[in-house]
Amino acid sequence: MDKLYPVYTLKNECHDCYKCIRECHIKAISIQNGHASVLPEKCIACGNCVKTCPSNAKRVRNDIEKVKNLFRAQKEVFVSLAPSWAGIFEHSPAKMISILKKLGFSHVSETALGAQEVSIETSKIMSQQEKGLFISSACPVVVDYIRLYNPKFINNIVPIASPALTHAKLLKEIYGNQIAVVFIGPCIAKKNESDRHQDLIDVALTFEELKLWITEDLGSTQGINFNSAERFVPEAAFEGSLYAVEGGMNETLKKGGNTTDVQLLNISSIENLEKALIGLEPQNINKKIFIEALACNGGCLAGPCNSTKKSELLRISDVLSKIQERETIPTEPKTVVEEEYKPKKIEHHTYSSEQIINALKKIGKHTEEDELNCGGCGYNTCRELAAAMISGEAEPSMCVSYMRKIAMRKAAAMLRCMPSAIVMVDSNLKIVESNDAFMKMFCGEMYDVFAERPEGVNGACIDRIVDFSDIFKETLKTSRDIHRERYPVYDKLYDITAFSIEKNELVGAVITDVTKTELGREQIAHRAQEVISKNIAIVQEIAGLLGEHMVETELLLSTIAQDYDYSEEKQQ
């Protein structure tokens, strides 16, 4: 578990479902010993694995203690509050500021101020170009995706930092470099951004962390008194608050009025962005195209750590209702953080056909027909799984169909080798599984006929095969185990143990023919009785001569015979 990286796994809570792999578009997950781990060098911190993990095993690094350490160091700590707060929290600006100050923050400012500067600078950059493709730099997940997985478009990212970093610089320019800045929003990837730009953002928290902190330190916010005069510093944001909404950045560009010759597009999700860029050669574009690229469907309001059950519609509505308009938007930004984005070298392994084929054999895929491509392992195809196995990021046990075949083979081998008769019956009293010993024991002259059929007696009604179907009926009805010893059927004796497999749906039985054992015991007891009778005659004769009490001797020998019978019975 790598707790230094923003996303990690609680291995004890990870339960072999592989859903995180299915939801991770770039497959930045490794499976070892059945447990999933995030690969930091491949991860872009989109948070899909965190949102979709059914067992809550994927966790986000908690950085609350880092902020408290800033307080202990007596730093003047400013909050950079993401614009999506208005759709997540049911507070007025004054109350939100009061709550944050109650936690220990000195001042609260809106990240949207930085967003406004980013939009102004973006418009300016595009106005200086005649044509080209421009991709927004606001989403750190998108930036990392292009850096790691689509570096062909690295030069198309607008060469300025995100709104959060721009806002942090703006605050430091106004209040001094000695202040600390803590970003709070719905995004996990902001933690990566903070880790890489400690000179601007000291710590990045999620809304989930903030809510946890409020609950632990303040309890309910209902009773918190707040100062209605509290205001965001240095001022409240205007159109920059639109960044919280999908397509919001494009709206701010339109409001600026300098993008009439630019086609403004918004694309959400890494998958959709990848599809949009397939086959595109940026140098061949003869017009201006700007892509507001976001990793989350629905924009930042749908971030992985938004910590709300409010409907998306109401979230958008609440954000829009708090936006303030300004009469004119400046053409020059107050602050710009220039950023040169460089591709990050990541090893993309390619394997020969022979290596893939050998790996496929390990999961029982010997022909193309064997490659089901069912996606149960989390990978799109069996060959993707094979490549991941070669890389050491996946295991053969992840193939559901392969493991099912192994389980069926083992079960079949066990059934076949067991000397006792085994049978399973469904709620309609039809046989769903049986072994050869069962057919030999109960099919009589029809054994050869059933043995030639691939399904054997499967599908037949149990009451047509055996004369004790009432035991199966009772087990189905009560779901209790039933044991019958020396159960007589015509000239045979059986030990029968019936048990419930699925309540009221499926029962099984183990049946042993004990006829010969019982006959052998009876023969031994009969011979013992003959010996006793002879001995009694002799003892009677001797007793007559010696005058001993014959009754005592007879009782003694009878006890010995009974004890022998009892000990034999216990051994059976």
Helices and strands as residue ranges (DSSP letters): E 7-9, G 11-13, H 19-23, E 29-32, E 35-38, H 48-52, E 58-60, H 64-72, E 77-81, H 85-88, H 93-103, E 107-110, H 112-127, E 132-135, H 140-149, G 151-156, H 163-175, E 180-185, H 189-196, E 203-206, H 207-217, G 239-244, H 248-256, E 262-268, H 270-277, G 282-284, E 288-294, G 300-302, H 312-321, H 353-361, G 368-370, H 382-391, G 396-398, H 400-417, E 421-426, E 431-434, H 436-442, G 444-446, H 447-452, G 462-464, H 469-478, E 482-489, E 492-502, E 506-513, H 515-546, H 550-571
